[in-house]
Amino acid sequence: MGLATVSLTLVKEMTELVKPSKALYLQHPFGLTLGDVGDAATHTAVLQDCLRYAAEPLPAGTIIDLPYRWTKDDLRERQLRKEAH
Amino acid sequence: MDFTQVEKDYVRQKALPDFDWTCFETPTEPRPLTKTLAQCRVALVTTSGAYLRDSQSPFATKSPTGDDSFRIIPNDTPTTAIGLSHPGYNTRRALEDLDCVFPLALLNRLQQLGKIGEVAPRHMSFMGYIPHTERLLAEIAPQVGAELKRDQVDLVLLVPS
């Protein structure tokens, strides 16, 4: 069957186990995948990156590191330690 | 710190002592776009646990075996009609701005800006905690793929939460 897909991922190690065709990794907290509440500029940039890489031929299983980092607080780090929701 | 180990230990301790990740040896082969983005019909697959408040049941968030069902979200759904049920993140925060986990409104804005051809008429929603994946892989994912094909979707964006 087959469909062209781009997968966002918040956990690169998990994506390396599943091996989707094309993934984009960004270091945001769970539940804030595209960025913070109200941060339309980052949301838009992330979704436009999805579209840009969708059109780009890449080897199977490529995981692209996007430049987005969560700098507001330590929510992501605490989530990754299962200390925050 | 490897989150896959942290999460595996957590699920084993809290819910399923025999839990392990579903892994694949080889990557899925990408399917290239056959049109320009400006001609593509684009759908979302979200694992945010999105559902229609008035007509669909929320996902099961208390079950140790998760919930492998999916919900179809029509593209013209007002964001205020969408609920989120997921045990793994703060859904109240995301409900303040659905684009954080399910960028439905944003994708439609990108269509208006001419960045894509059009938004698909329907999007697919899962709840991300699915520790047993056999039925998902054998039955449900092919069913979702068929629904997207029926809508003549050219590109699917998978958005986790």
gemmi code that builds the backbone of each chain (N, CA, C; Angstrom):
import gemmi

chains = {
    "A": [
        ("MET", (0.853, -1.186, 0.000), (0.000, 0.000, 0.000), (0.893, 1.241, 0.000)),
        ("GLY", (1.367, 1.636, 1.140), (2.374, 2.671, 1.202), (1.830, 4.078, 1.149)),
        ("LEU", (2.282, 4.898, 2.081), (1.936, 6.311, 2.123), (3.210, 7.084, 2.439)),
        ("ALA", (3.354, 8.236, 1.873), (4.476, 9.098, 2.246), (4.210, 9.643, 3.646)),
        ("THR", (5.193, 9.475, 4.526), (5.010, 9.931, 5.904), (6.243, 10.674, 6.392)),
        ("VAL", (6.015, 11.563, 7.331), (7.075, 12.154, 8.133), (6.625, 12.045, 9.583)),
        ("SER", (7.500, 11.519, 10.432), (7.172, 11.341, 11.849), (7.983, 12.311, 12.689)),
        ("LEU", (7.297, 13.068, 13.527), (8.014, 13.810, 14.559), (8.339, 12.849, 15.692)),
        ("THR", (9.424, 13.095, 16.398), (9.750, 12.262, 17.559), (10.373, 13.100, 18.662)),
        ("LEU", (9.992, 12.776, 19.888), (10.549, 13.445, 21.069), (11.603, 12.588, 21.749)),
        ("VAL", (11.702, 11.318, 21.351), (12.649, 10.382, 21.976), (13.382, 9.638, 20.854)),
        ("LYS", (14.589, 10.044, 20.607), (15.315, 9.463, 19.478), (15.558, 7.966, 19.673)),
        ("GLU", (15.863, 7.545, 20.901), (16.159, 6.120, 21.138), (14.956, 5.242, 20.782)),
        ("MET", (13.769, 5.747, 21.052), (12.556, 4.978, 20.736), (12.393, 4.865, 19.217)),
        ("THR", (12.677, 5.950, 18.539), (12.544, 5.958, 17.081), (13.574, 5.036, 16.434)),
        ("GLU", (14.727, 4.931, 17.053), (15.762, 4.025, 16.534), (15.326, 2.562, 16.658)),
        ("LEU", (14.442, 2.267, 17.589), (13.921, 0.902, 17.706), (12.855, 0.622, 16.645)),
        ("VAL", (12.046, 1.623, 16.363), (10.888, 1.428, 15.470), (11.262, 1.614, 13.996)),
        ("LYS", (12.219, 2.508, 13.752), (12.730, 2.745, 12.401), (11.669, 3.158, 11.378)),
        ("PRO", (10.961, 4.258, 11.635), (10.052, 4.775, 10.603), (10.853, 5.278, 9.403)),
        ("SER", (10.164, 5.488, 8.297), (10.869, 5.829, 7.054), (11.632, 7.139, 7.152)),
        ("LYS", (11.062, 8.120, 7.831), (11.666, 9.457, 7.877), (11.180, 10.142, 9.153)),
        ("ALA", (12.095, 10.513, 10.025), (11.684, 11.097, 11.306), (12.454, 12.379, 11.573)),
        ("LEU", (11.818, 13.258, 12.311), (12.419, 14.529, 12.714), (12.398, 14.593, 14.231)),
        ("TYR", (13.575, 14.733, 14.825), (13.716, 14.704, 16.289), (13.799, 16.120, 16.835)),
        ("LEU", (13.004, 16.406, 17.850), (13.082, 17.705, 18.508), (12.971, 17.502, 20.009)),
        ("GLN", (13.662, 18.356, 20.753), (13.780, 18.144, 22.194), (12.798, 19.021, 22.960)),
        ("HIS", (11.517, 18.729, 22.772), (10.452, 19.408, 23.500), (9.846, 18.450, 24.516)),
        ("PRO", (9.129, 18.971, 25.499), (8.489, 18.091, 26.491), (7.339, 17.295, 25.881)),
        ("PHE", (7.002, 16.200, 26.529), (5.800, 15.467, 26.161), (4.592, 16.388, 26.360)),
        ("GLY", (3.681, 16.330, 25.412), (2.490, 17.166, 25.495), (2.689, 18.563, 24.934)),
        ("LEU", (3.905, 18.882, 24.562), (4.214, 20.181, 23.930), (5.080, 19.909, 22.709)),
        ("THR", (4.651, 18.974, 21.904), (5.465, 18.446, 20.814), (5.949, 19.544, 19.872)),
        ("LEU", (5.042, 20.411, 19.467), (5.418, 21.459, 18.509), (5.930, 22.714, 19.198)),
        ("GLY", (5.838, 22.764, 20.513), (6.306, 23.934, 21.237), (5.332, 24.330, 22.326)),
        ("ASP", (5.646, 25.426, 22.996), (4.876, 25.847, 24.162), (3.478, 26.333, 23.766)),
        ("VAL", (2.603, 26.351, 24.726), (1.266, 26.910, 24.534), (1.397, 28.353, 24.041)),
        ("GLY", (0.755, 28.659, 22.919), (0.778, 30.020, 22.384), (1.991, 30.368, 21.544)),
        ("ASP", (2.941, 29.453, 21.417), (4.154, 29.739, 20.640), (3.922, 29.371, 19.171)),
        ("ALA", (3.088, 30.177, 18.528), (2.684, 29.869, 17.150), (3.874, 29.878, 16.195)),
        ("ALA", (4.866, 30.716, 16.475), (6.020, 30.800, 15.572), (6.772, 29.471, 15.540)),
        ("THR", (6.981, 28.863, 16.714), (7.676, 27.572, 16.751), (6.795, 26.475, 16.179)),
        ("HIS", (5.514, 26.476, 16.520), (4.604, 25.471, 15.946), (4.698, 25.494, 14.414)),
        ("THR", (4.635, 26.690, 13.882), (4.649, 26.839, 12.419), (5.982, 26.380, 11.838)),
        ("ALA", (7.066, 26.745, 12.499), (8.387, 26.355, 11.999), (8.533, 24.829, 11.989)),
        ("VAL", (8.058, 24.176, 13.044), (8.172, 22.715, 13.122), (7.335, 22.062, 12.012)),
        ("LEU", (6.121, 22.527, 11.843), (5.261, 21.897, 10.830), (5.804, 22.166, 9.424)),
        ("GLN", (6.373, 23.352, 9.221), (6.970, 23.631, 7.911), (8.210, 22.777, 7.682)),
        ("ASP", (8.948, 22.462, 8.752), (10.069, 21.526, 8.615), (9.567, 20.149, 8.176)),
        ("CYS", (8.441, 19.730, 8.728), (7.862, 18.445, 8.306), (7.599, 18.448, 6.802)),
        ("LEU", (7.049, 19.533, 6.328), (6.726, 19.615, 4.897), (8.002, 19.659, 4.057)),
        ("ARG", (8.982, 20.415, 4.526), (10.243, 20.545, 3.774), (10.918, 19.181, 3.631)),
        ("TYR", (11.011, 18.445, 4.738), (11.702, 17.154, 4.680), (10.843, 16.093, 3.981)),
        ("ALA", (9.538, 16.287, 3.964), (8.681, 15.347, 3.227), (9.048, 15.353, 1.744)),
        ("ALA", (9.424, 16.519, 1.270), (9.718, 16.663, -0.160), (11.149, 16.283, -0.506)),
        ("GLU", (11.948, 16.005, 0.523), (13.377, 15.743, 0.299), (13.644, 14.242, 0.268)),
        ("PRO", (14.318, 13.736, -0.768), (14.654, 12.308, -0.774), (15.738, 12.011, 0.263)),
        ("LEU", (15.467, 11.075, 1.159), (16.404, 10.717, 2.220), (16.462, 9.198, 2.332)),
        ("PRO", (17.584, 8.642, 2.805), (17.657, 7.187, 2.980), (16.624, 6.697, 3.998)),
        ("ALA", (16.204, 5.459, 3.829), (15.224, 4.873, 4.760), (15.744, 4.932, 6.187)),
        ("GLY", (14.868, 5.332, 7.104), (15.232, 5.350, 8.518), (15.983, 6.583, 8.967)),
        ("THR", (16.077, 7.589, 8.108), (16.775, 8.822, 8.493), (16.062, 9.508, 9.662)),
        ("ILE", (16.848, 9.928, 10.655), (16.321, 10.755, 11.752), (17.066, 12.083, 11.703)),
        ("ILE", (16.346, 13.129, 11.388), (16.925, 14.471, 11.301), (16.841, 15.144, 12.674)),
        ("ASP", (17.948, 15.721, 13.122), (17.943, 16.514, 14.359), (17.472, 17.920, 14.040)),
        ("LEU", (16.298, 18.281, 14.527), (15.829, 19.661, 14.359), (16.453, 20.534, 15.450)),
        ("PRO", (16.537, 21.824, 15.217), (17.288, 22.675, 16.159), (16.494, 23.115, 17.392)),
        ("TYR", (15.290, 22.597, 17.573), (14.444, 23.112, 18.653), (14.816, 22.475, 19.998)),
        ("ARG", (14.986, 23.329, 21.005), (15.308, 22.901, 22.367), (14.332, 23.569, 23.340)),
        ("TRP", (14.029, 22.892, 24.407), (13.154, 23.464, 25.438), (14.039, 24.154, 26.466)),
        ("THR", (13.952, 25.476, 26.540), (14.826, 26.218, 27.456), (14.050, 26.915, 28.570)),
        ("LYS", (12.727, 26.786, 28.553), (11.905, 27.512, 29.518), (12.151, 27.039, 30.950)),
        ("ASP", (12.232, 25.731, 31.111), (12.422, 25.157, 32.454), (12.942, 23.729, 32.285)),
        ("ASP", (12.910, 22.954, 33.380), (13.456, 21.595, 33.304), (12.364, 20.539, 33.118)),
        ("LEU", (11.224, 20.943, 32.562), (10.105, 20.009, 32.410), (10.508, 18.770, 31.609)),
        ("ARG", (11.168, 18.973, 30.478), (11.545, 17.814, 29.660), (12.474, 16.861, 30.432)),
        ("GLU", (13.465, 17.409, 31.093), (14.402, 16.554, 31.837), (13.668, 15.769, 32.926)),
        ("ARG", (12.734, 16.446, 33.617), (11.977, 15.750, 34.671), (11.062, 14.690, 34.077)),
        ("GLN", (10.459, 14.992, 32.919), (9.621, 13.974, 32.248), (10.460, 12.757, 31.876)),
        ("LEU", (11.656, 13.002, 31.371), (12.511, 11.883, 30.939), (12.970, 11.030, 32.120)),
        ("ARG", (12.889, 11.608, 33.328), (13.197, 10.825, 34.544), (11.927, 10.293, 35.194)),
        ("LYS", (10.777, 10.503, 34.533), (9.455, 10.096, 35.062), (9.137, 10.804, 36.374)),
        ("GLU", (9.583, 12.043, 36.475), (9.333, 12.832, 37.685), (8.315, 13.936, 37.443)),
        ("ALA", (7.845, 14.070, 36.222), (6.863, 15.110, 35.894), (5.946, 14.579, 34.811)),
        ("HIS", (4.796, 15.182, 34.680), (3.753, 14.722, 33.774), (3.685, 15.647, 32.575)),
    ],
    "B": [
        ("MET", (21.260, 9.352, 29.692), (20.100, 8.608, 30.175), (19.285, 8.098, 28.973)),
        ("ASP", (18.997, 6.821, 28.954), (18.217, 6.232, 27.855), (16.760, 6.118, 28.309)),
        ("PHE", (15.900, 6.950, 27.706), (14.507, 6.965, 28.144), (13.800, 5.643, 27.859)),
        ("THR", (14.235, 4.926, 26.845), (13.564, 3.646, 26.554), (13.719, 2.682, 27.737)),
        ("GLN", (14.866, 2.735, 28.407), (15.062, 1.867, 29.579), (14.253, 2.386, 30.765)),
        ("VAL", (14.252, 3.695, 30.959), (13.486, 4.294, 32.054), (12.003, 3.947, 31.904)),
        ("GLU", (11.489, 4.119, 30.695), (10.068, 3.868, 30.456), (9.746, 2.376, 30.562)),
        ("LYS", (10.638, 1.553, 30.050), (10.396, 0.100, 30.144), (10.326, -0.330, 31.605)),
        ("ASP", (11.246, 0.146, 32.411), (11.231, -0.195, 33.842), (9.948, 0.300, 34.498)),
        ("TYR", (9.521, 1.497, 34.113), (8.313, 2.099, 34.703), (7.076, 1.268, 34.358)),
        ("VAL", (6.926, 0.914, 33.083), (5.749, 0.135, 32.668), (5.768, -1.250, 33.312)),
        ("ARG", (6.944, -1.857, 33.386), (7.044, -3.182, 34.005), (6.667, -3.132, 35.479)),
        ("GLN", (7.082, -2.072, 36.139), (6.805, -1.951, 37.571), (5.345, -1.611, 37.839)),
        ("LYS", (4.767, -0.745, 37.016), (3.424, -0.226, 37.294), (2.309, -1.063, 36.681)),
        ("ALA", (2.590, -1.725, 35.556), (1.460, -2.299, 34.815), (1.717, -3.698, 34.258)),
        ("LEU", (2.781, -3.867, 33.507), (2.975, -5.114, 32.764), (4.390, -5.647, 33.004)),
        ("PRO", (4.541, -6.624, 33.888), (5.885, -7.125, 34.217), (6.648, -7.689, 33.023)),
        ("ASP", (5.935, -8.090, 31.982), (6.624, -8.670, 30.818), (6.748, -7.684, 29.657)),
        ("PHE", (6.503, -6.401, 29.913), (6.531, -5.417, 28.814), (7.905, -5.327, 28.167)),
        ("ASP", (7.903, -5.200, 26.848), (9.122, -4.836, 26.129), (8.717, -4.073, 24.870)),
        ("TRP", (9.651, -3.347, 24.305), (9.379, -2.546, 23.118), (9.210, -3.427, 21.890)),
        ("THR", (8.361, -2.993, 20.995), (8.277, -3.602, 19.669), (9.368, -2.980, 18.801)),
        ("CYS", (10.222, -3.815, 18.265), (11.369, -3.313, 17.500), (11.333, -3.860, 16.072)),
        ("PHE", (12.009, -3.155, 15.193), (12.108, -3.601, 13.799), (13.580, -3.639, 13.396)),
        ("GLU", (13.924, -4.622, 12.612), (15.316, -4.801, 12.202), (15.705, -3.828, 11.102)),
        ("THR", (14.781, -3.578, 10.199), (15.100, -2.710, 9.062), (14.090, -1.564, 9.000)),
        ("PRO", (14.534, -0.424, 8.532), (13.618, 0.723, 8.462), (12.578, 0.565, 7.356)),
        ("THR", (11.467, 1.219, 7.578), (10.449, 1.297, 6.536), (10.990, 2.108, 5.362)),
        ("GLU", (10.783, 1.627, 4.173), (11.263, 2.330, 2.988), (10.384, 3.571, 2.750)),
        ("PRO", (11.008, 4.734, 2.604), (10.184, 5.934, 2.372), (9.455, 5.851, 1.033)),
        ("ARG", (8.260, 6.358, 1.037), (7.515, 6.455, -0.220), (7.599, 7.911, -0.688)),
        ("PRO", (8.203, 8.164, -1.834), (8.410, 9.556, -2.250), (7.100, 10.239, -2.642)),
        ("LEU", (7.088, 11.543, -2.456), (5.945, 12.312, -2.949), (5.964, 12.295, -4.475)),
        ("THR", (4.810, 12.196, -5.044), (4.735, 12.194, -6.513), (4.203, 13.527, -7.045)),
        ("LYS", (3.981, 14.470, -6.120), (3.480, 15.788, -6.510), (4.280, 16.831, -5.735)),
        ("THR", (4.159, 18.066, -6.136), (4.732, 19.139, -5.320), (3.867, 19.302, -4.068)),
        ("LEU", (4.460, 19.894, -3.039), (3.686, 20.119, -1.807), (2.444, 20.953, -2.088)),
        ("ALA", (2.561, 21.870, -3.018), (1.430, 22.743, -3.342), (0.285, 21.989, -4.006)),
        ("GLN", (0.559, 20.724, -4.353), (-0.498, 19.887, -4.952), (-0.932, 18.764, -4.008)),
        ("CYS", (-0.246, 18.637, -2.874), (-0.483, 17.475, -2.001), (-1.675, 17.665, -1.066)),
        ("ARG", (-2.341, 16.558, -0.812), (-3.370, 16.487, 0.225), (-2.724, 15.878, 1.464)),
        ("VAL", (-2.808, 16.581, 2.579), (-2.028, 16.220, 3.769), (-2.967, 15.878, 4.932)),
        ("ALA", (-2.667, 14.763, 5.598), (-3.438, 14.333, 6.778), (-2.527, 14.252, 7.987)),
        ("LEU", (-3.134, 14.325, 9.147), (-2.419, 14.154, 10.413), (-2.778, 12.817, 11.033)),
        ("VAL", (-1.780, 12.153, 11.600), (-2.022, 11.041, 12.521), (-1.409, 11.462, 13.851)),
        ("THR", (-2.250, 11.599, 14.844), (-1.797, 12.068, 16.148), (-1.893, 10.931, 17.167)),
        ("THR", (-0.966, 10.926, 18.119), (-1.107, 9.983, 19.238), (-1.409, 10.743, 20.530)),
        ("SER", (-2.060, 11.883, 20.372), (-2.372, 12.740, 21.521), (-3.604, 12.289, 22.291)),
        ("GLY", (-4.327, 11.311, 21.764), (-5.569, 10.894, 22.415), (-6.735, 11.813, 22.103)),
        ("ALA", (-6.697, 12.469, 20.938), (-7.782, 13.382, 20.555), (-9.048, 12.598, 20.207)),
        ("TYR", (-10.185, 13.138, 20.632), (-11.481, 12.517, 20.320), (-12.534, 13.620, 20.282)),
        ("LEU", (-13.669, 13.308, 19.659), (-14.773, 14.271, 19.589), (-15.596, 14.175, 20.864)),
        ("ARG", (-15.638, 15.260, 21.605), (-16.274, 15.240, 22.924), (-17.729, 14.777, 22.877)),
        ("ASP", (-18.476, 15.197, 21.843), (-19.920, 14.950, 21.821), (-20.318, 13.612, 21.223)),
        ("SER", (-19.454, 13.003, 20.439), (-19.896, 11.807, 19.715), (-18.954, 10.617, 19.815)),
        ("GLN", (-17.816, 10.778, 20.442), (-16.883, 9.654, 20.573), (-16.510, 9.468, 22.040)),
        ("SER", (-16.208, 8.238, 22.390), (-15.778, 7.993, 23.763), (-14.301, 8.341, 23.900)),
        ("PRO", (-13.913, 8.796, 25.092), (-12.476, 9.027, 25.312), (-11.716, 7.705, 25.225)),
        ("PHE", (-10.420, 7.772, 25.064), (-9.590, 6.568, 25.100), (-9.502, 6.063, 26.540)),
        ("ALA", (-9.245, 4.767, 26.666), (-9.092, 4.170, 27.997), (-7.718, 4.544, 28.545)),
        ("THR", (-7.702, 5.330, 29.597), (-6.424, 5.788, 30.147), (-6.045, 5.065, 31.439)),
        ("LYS", (-6.955, 4.246, 31.950), (-6.668, 3.563, 33.223), (-6.241, 2.116, 33.027)),
        ("SER", (-6.368, 1.610, 31.810), (-6.093, 0.196, 31.577), (-4.586, -0.069, 31.500)),
        ("PRO", (-4.089, -1.077, 32.208), (-2.660, -1.391, 32.100), (-2.255, -1.857, 30.706)),
        ("THR", (-3.230, -2.322, 29.938), (-2.919, -2.768, 28.576), (-3.172, -1.674, 27.539)),
        ("GLY", (-3.453, -0.460, 27.984), (-3.580, 0.668, 27.062), (-4.855, 0.607, 26.243)),
        ("ASP", (-4.796, 1.222, 25.085), (-5.965, 1.314, 24.206), (-5.443, 1.446, 22.775)),
        ("ASP", (-5.714, 0.425, 21.952), (-5.198, 0.452, 20.578), (-6.250, 0.899, 19.561)),
        ("SER", (-7.363, 1.434, 20.044), (-8.399, 1.897, 19.105), (-7.995, 3.258, 18.527)),
        ("PHE", (-8.729, 3.691, 17.524), (-8.459, 5.019, 16.957), (-9.765, 5.756, 16.732)),
        ("ARG", (-9.667, 7.058, 16.596), (-10.814, 7.925, 16.335), (-10.550, 8.676, 15.027)),
        ("ILE", (-11.607, 8.853, 14.251), (-11.514, 9.668, 13.036), (-11.978, 11.081, 13.377)),
        ("ILE", (-11.131, 12.062, 13.086), (-11.445, 13.465, 13.387), (-11.658, 14.190, 12.056)),
        ("PRO", (-12.896, 14.565, 11.747), (-13.117, 15.334, 10.511), (-12.354, 16.654, 10.542)),
        ("ASN", (-11.856, 17.064, 9.380), (-11.028, 18.267, 9.343), (-11.785, 19.525, 9.746)),
        ("ASP", (-13.093, 19.528, 9.522), (-13.841, 20.752, 9.841), (-14.302, 20.800, 11.298)),
        ("THR", (-13.752, 19.951, 12.128), (-14.120, 19.949, 13.547), (-13.583, 21.202, 14.239)),
        ("PRO", (-14.437, 21.946, 14.945), (-13.901, 23.075, 15.730), (-12.980, 22.538, 16.827)),
        ("THR", (-11.893, 23.214, 17.063), (-10.948, 22.701, 18.070), (-11.593, 22.613, 19.450)),
        ("THR", (-12.594, 23.424, 19.694), (-13.276, 23.374, 20.997), (-14.098, 22.095, 21.162)),
        ("ALA", (-14.359, 21.381, 20.077), (-15.128, 20.141, 20.141), (-14.233, 18.923, 20.372)),
        ("ILE", (-12.939, 19.163, 20.467), (-11.976, 18.065, 20.603), (-11.520, 17.949, 22.054)),
        ("GLY", (-11.577, 16.730, 22.567), (-11.029, 16.438, 23.893), (-9.744, 15.650, 23.742)),
        ("LEU", (-8.999, 15.542, 24.819), (-7.755, 14.769, 24.832), (-7.787, 13.804, 26.010)),
        ("SER", (-7.563, 12.526, 25.739), (-7.476, 11.556, 26.841), (-6.183, 10.757, 26.662)),
        ("HIS", (-5.283, 10.941, 27.580), (-3.958, 10.316, 27.485), (-3.340, 10.307, 28.886)),
        ("PRO", (-2.791, 9.172, 29.305), (-2.215, 9.126, 30.665), (-0.789, 9.642, 30.751)),
        ("GLY", (-0.154, 9.922, 29.611), (1.281, 10.167, 29.619), (1.714, 11.611, 29.590)),
        ("TYR", (0.779, 12.548, 29.482), (1.170, 13.961, 29.504), (0.011, 14.787, 30.047)),
        ("ASN", (0.290, 16.062, 30.316), (-0.701, 16.961, 30.894), (-1.640, 17.456, 29.787)),
        ("THR", (-2.800, 16.816, 29.667), (-3.711, 17.161, 28.570), (-4.354, 18.535, 28.772)),
        ("ARG", (-4.474, 18.981, 30.017), (-5.083, 20.293, 30.250), (-4.236, 21.407, 29.633)),
        ("ARG", (-2.923, 21.230, 29.710), (-2.021, 22.224, 29.113), (-2.203, 22.253, 27.590)),
        ("ALA", (-2.244, 21.088, 26.976), (-2.369, 21.026, 25.518), (-3.741, 21.500, 25.043)),
        ("LEU", (-4.754, 21.336, 25.865), (-6.090, 21.795, 25.467), (-6.152, 23.320, 25.368)),
        ("GLU", (-5.239, 23.999, 26.033), (-5.191, 25.460, 25.907), (-4.768, 25.868, 24.499)),
        ("ASP", (-4.066, 24.986, 23.817), (-3.552, 25.279, 22.473), (-3.322, 23.935, 21.782)),
        ("LEU", (-4.346, 23.477, 21.080), (-4.307, 22.125, 20.513), (-3.155, 21.926, 19.530)),
        ("ASP", (-2.713, 23.029, 18.922), (-1.608, 22.908, 17.961), (-0.341, 22.325, 18.604)),
        ("CYS", (-0.246, 22.357, 19.921), (0.937, 21.790, 20.590), (1.087, 20.299, 20.298)),
        ("VAL", (-0.022, 19.587, 20.187), (0.043, 18.129, 19.989), (-0.742, 17.644, 18.762)),
        ("PHE", (-1.694, 18.451, 18.319), (-2.547, 18.059, 17.194), (-2.778, 19.315, 16.353)),
        ("PRO", (-1.841, 19.614, 15.426), (-1.865, 20.912, 14.748), (-2.886, 21.005, 13.615)),
        ("LEU", (-4.105, 20.790, 13.980), (-5.208, 20.812, 13.019), (-5.426, 22.231, 12.466)),
        ("ALA", (-5.564, 23.189, 13.368), (-5.792, 24.568, 12.926), (-4.583, 25.090, 12.151)),
        ("LEU", (-3.405, 24.744, 12.632), (-2.186, 25.213, 11.966), (-2.058, 24.649, 10.556)),
        ("LEU", (-2.358, 23.374, 10.389), (-2.264, 22.782, 9.047), (-3.241, 23.469, 8.095)),
        ("ASN", (-4.395, 23.811, 8.602), (-5.365, 24.521, 7.757), (-4.878, 25.928, 7.413)),
        ("ARG", (-4.159, 26.564, 8.348), (-3.588, 27.886, 8.026), (-2.519, 27.749, 6.946)),
        ("LEU", (-1.736, 26.676, 7.013), (-0.703, 26.482, 5.986), (-1.332, 26.235, 4.613)),
        ("GLN", (-2.485, 25.602, 4.610), (-3.194, 25.449, 3.339), (-3.606, 26.820, 2.802)),
        ("GLN", (-4.141, 27.669, 3.685), (-4.571, 29.002, 3.250), (-3.403, 29.818, 2.716)),
        ("LEU", (-2.214, 29.541, 3.237), (-1.016, 30.254, 2.779), (-0.417, 29.642, 1.517)),
        ("GLY", (-1.032, 28.557, 1.050), (-0.553, 27.930, -0.173), (0.652, 27.020, 0.013)),
        ("LYS", (0.952, 26.661, 1.269), (2.118, 25.796, 1.531), (1.847, 24.342, 1.150)),
        ("ILE", (0.591, 23.956, 1.178), (0.194, 22.611, 0.748), (-1.024, 22.762, -0.166)),
        ("GLY", (-1.318, 21.686, -0.898), (-2.475, 21.752, -1.778), (-3.765, 21.862, -0.993)),
        ("GLU", (-3.995, 20.869, -0.146), (-5.186, 20.917, 0.699), (-5.020, 19.994, 1.896)),
        ("VAL", (-5.832, 20.270, 2.896), (-5.851, 19.417, 4.079), (-6.824, 18.277, 3.805)),
        ("ALA", (-6.466, 17.083, 4.246), (-7.335, 15.923, 4.049), (-8.662, 16.117, 4.787)),
        ("PRO", (-9.710, 15.459, 4.329), (-11.009, 15.635, 4.994), (-11.082, 14.995, 6.375)),
        ("ARG", (-10.176, 14.050, 6.645), (-10.233, 13.362, 7.941), (-8.811, 13.123, 8.463)),
        ("HIS", (-8.685, 13.155, 9.768), (-7.415, 12.850, 10.427), (-7.636, 11.679, 11.388)),
        ("MET", (-6.543, 11.031, 11.776), (-6.637, 9.824, 12.590), (-5.970, 10.058, 13.943)),
        ("SER", (-6.644, 9.593, 14.980), (-6.134, 9.835, 16.323), (-6.006, 8.546, 17.121)),
        ("PHE", (-4.838, 8.378, 17.724), (-4.579, 7.278, 18.654), (-4.235, 7.865, 20.017)),
        ("MET", (-4.249, 6.997, 21.002), (-3.684, 7.326, 22.310), (-2.371, 6.543, 22.400)),
        ("GLY", (-1.288, 7.217, 22.749), (0.037, 6.647, 22.546), (0.438, 5.480, 23.411)),
        ("TYR", (-0.304, 5.204, 24.478), (0.102, 4.065, 25.325), (-0.533, 2.784, 24.791)),
        ("ILE", (0.240, 2.038, 24.000), (-0.223, 0.784, 23.387), (0.891, -0.251, 23.598)),
        ("PRO", (0.957, -0.838, 24.782), (2.089, -1.735, 25.063), (2.042, -3.050, 24.303)),
        ("HIS", (0.848, -3.487, 23.929), (0.716, -4.705, 23.119), (0.373, -4.281, 21.693)),
        ("THR", (1.260, -4.559, 20.763), (1.121, -3.970, 19.432), (0.664, -4.962, 18.351)),
        ("GLU", (0.398, -6.205, 18.739), (0.098, -7.218, 17.715), (-1.125, -6.825, 16.887)),
        ("ARG", (-2.231, -6.495, 17.559), (-3.461, -6.149, 16.830), (-3.300, -4.824, 16.075)),
        ("LEU", (-2.562, -3.923, 16.673), (-2.305, -2.632, 16.007), (-1.618, -2.857, 14.665)),
        ("LEU", (-0.594, -3.697, 14.677), (0.181, -3.909, 13.460), (-0.575, -4.740, 12.430)),
        ("ALA", (-1.299, -5.756, 12.906), (-1.935, -6.691, 11.977), (-3.255, -6.172, 11.415)),
        ("GLU", (-3.998, -5.423, 12.226), (-5.355, -5.044, 11.817), (-5.590, -3.535, 11.757)),
        ("ILE", (-5.204, -2.855, 12.830), (-5.663, -1.473, 12.965), (-4.867, -0.516, 12.069)),
        ("ALA", (-3.558, -0.644, 12.073), (-2.759, 0.245, 11.219), (-3.113, 0.075, 9.734)),
        ("PRO", (-3.268, -1.175, 9.245), (-3.707, -1.301, 7.840), (-5.074, -0.674, 7.584)),
        ("GLN", (-5.955, -0.764, 8.581), (-7.277, -0.152, 8.436), (-7.156, 1.377, 8.340)),
        ("VAL", (-6.324, 1.943, 9.181), (-6.113, 3.397, 9.140), (-5.475, 3.801, 7.805)),
        ("GLY", (-4.507, 3.008, 7.358), (-3.887, 3.292, 6.064), (-4.904, 3.264, 4.934)),
        ("ALA", (-5.820, 2.301, 4.998), (-6.847, 2.199, 3.960), (-7.780, 3.416, 3.991)),
        ("GLU", (-8.104, 3.881, 5.194), (-8.961, 5.076, 5.307), (-8.261, 6.294, 4.690)),
        ("LEU", (-6.968, 6.417, 4.943), (-6.225, 7.552, 4.395), (-6.126, 7.443, 2.873)),
        ("LYS", (-5.938, 6.223, 2.394), (-5.910, 6.009, 0.941), (-7.258, 6.358, 0.322)),
        ("ARG", (-8.334, 5.980, 1.022), (-9.682, 6.287, 0.530), (-9.856, 7.800, 0.361)),
        ("ASP", (-9.216, 8.550, 1.241), (-9.285, 10.018, 1.163), (-8.257, 10.587, 0.185)),
        ("GLN", (-7.553, 9.707, -0.514), (-6.553, 10.123, -1.517), (-5.495, 11.057, -0.926)),
        ("VAL", (-5.037, 10.658, 0.244), (-4.013, 11.440, 0.934), (-2.657, 11.198, 0.268)),
        ("ASP", (-1.887, 12.262, 0.097), (-0.552, 12.163, -0.493), (0.548, 12.122, 0.559)),
        ("LEU", (0.298, 12.745, 1.695), (1.329, 12.864, 2.727), (0.668, 12.805, 4.101)),
        ("VAL", (1.277, 12.013, 4.985), (0.780, 11.892, 6.355), (1.857, 12.389, 7.317)),
        ("LEU", (1.477, 13.272, 8.200), (2.385, 13.760, 9.233), (2.006, 13.110, 10.551)),
        ("LEU", (2.950, 12.379, 11.143), (2.691, 11.667, 12.389), (3.223, 12.486, 13.552)),
        ("VAL", (2.320, 12.842, 14.442), (2.673, 13.758, 15.533), (2.448, 13.057, 16.866)),
        ("PRO", (3.532, 12.799, 17.593), (3.389, 12.141, 18.897), (3.092, 13.167, 19.985)),
        ("SER", (2.928, 12.656, 21.189), (2.702, 13.590, 22.293), (3.544, 13.198, 23.503)),
    ],
}
model = gemmi.Model(1)
for chain_id, residues in chains.items():
    chain = gemmi.Chain(chain_id)
    for i, (resn, *xyz) in enumerate(residues, 1):
        res = gemmi.Residue()
        res.name, res.seqid = resn, gemmi.SeqId(i, " ")
        for name, pos in zip(("N", "CA", "C"), xyz):
            atom = gemmi.Atom()
            atom.name, atom.element = name, gemmi.Element(name[0])
            atom.pos, atom.b_iso = gemmi.Position(*pos), 0.0
            res.add_atom(atom)
        chain.add_residue(res)
    model.add_chain(chain)
structure = gemmi.Structure()
structure.add_model(model)
structure.setup_entities()
